[in-house]
Amino acid sequence: MTSASSPIISAADLAAALDSDRPPVLLDIRWQLGGPPGAEEYAAGHLPGAHYLDLDRELAAPPGAAGRHPLPDPEVLGAALRRAGVTADRPVVVYDAGPATSAARAWWLLRWAGHGDVRVLDGGLAAWRDAGRPLDTRVPADGDGDFKVVPGRLPEVDADGAAELARTGLLLDARAGERYRGEVEPIDPRAGHIPGAVSAPTTENLTADGRFRPAAELAARFAALGVAPGTRVGVYCGSGVTASHELLALEIAGHSGAALYPGSWSEWCALGR
C-alpha cells in the first residue's frame, strides 16, 4: 500500500484507483538518453488509457545555451497536458519504464505548473507488469483537458543561485559519482562538478528492483548528506531531468521546498563557469 499523501503510488493502488469513480489521468513518459524513442515503446504496449508525452519536445524547450533540457514553454506544456486529458480537478499518475527518472521530470513539471495531485508509479511499467497487470496497444483519443499552466509554483535557481547554494546551503549533484568526480563525462564538454556541490547519485534512492527506498531510509540518506530542518537545498544533474528524481526522493523523505537548477551541468558548462 502507498500512503495517500505520498508522491508515489504502487501498482496495486494504481489498479484500484483506475477502477474507482475518480480514476487518474495516466501519462506515459518513457525516455532514455541515447535510447530508442519512447513513442516506439509506448506503441508496443502501455498502461490502458495512458497518453504518451515526449520529454524532448513537450517537457523541455529546445537545447541551447540554457542547457540540454531547459524548462518547456508554458504554452507548449499546457497544450500537451490538455491533449492528454489533464484537468485541474482530476488526479494524475505518471510513469516510465521503471526507475522514474523521466516520470519524475513530469511530476516536477506538473507541480511547478500548479497541479496539486500528481504521483509517480513506483517501479514504473516494470512494476505494473510484475503485478500481472495488462498492457494495451490502443492509442486513446485526444483528451479534452482544461488544465492551465501557471509556472513557478515550485522553487528553481539559475547558475548564480546554484553557486550561492553550494556556498551557503546544500547543493546536491544527482549524477553518477564518476561524473561528479570528473573521471568520465560522456555527454557534456567538460568534466567535474559545481564547486561546493555534494555528490548524491539518484541510483542510491532505489532498491535493487527499481523502486524507491522506504521514506525512513531516504530520510537517513539525506540527513547523512547534510539535509536538515532549515537547510536550503538545491539539486542539479546533467540537464535537469535526473535532478527531478532527487527532488522526488526528497519529497518522499519528508523534505519539501528543495530547488531545481533546470540548466544543470549542461548550462553551467555553456556559461563557461
Helices and strands as residue ranges (DSSP letters): E 8-9, H 11-18, E 25-28, H 38-44, E 51-52, H 55-58, H 74-83, E 92-95, H 101-112, E 118-121, H 124-130, H 159-168, E 170-173, H 177-180, E 198-199, G 202-205, H 215-225, E 233-236, H 242-252, E 259-260, H 264-270
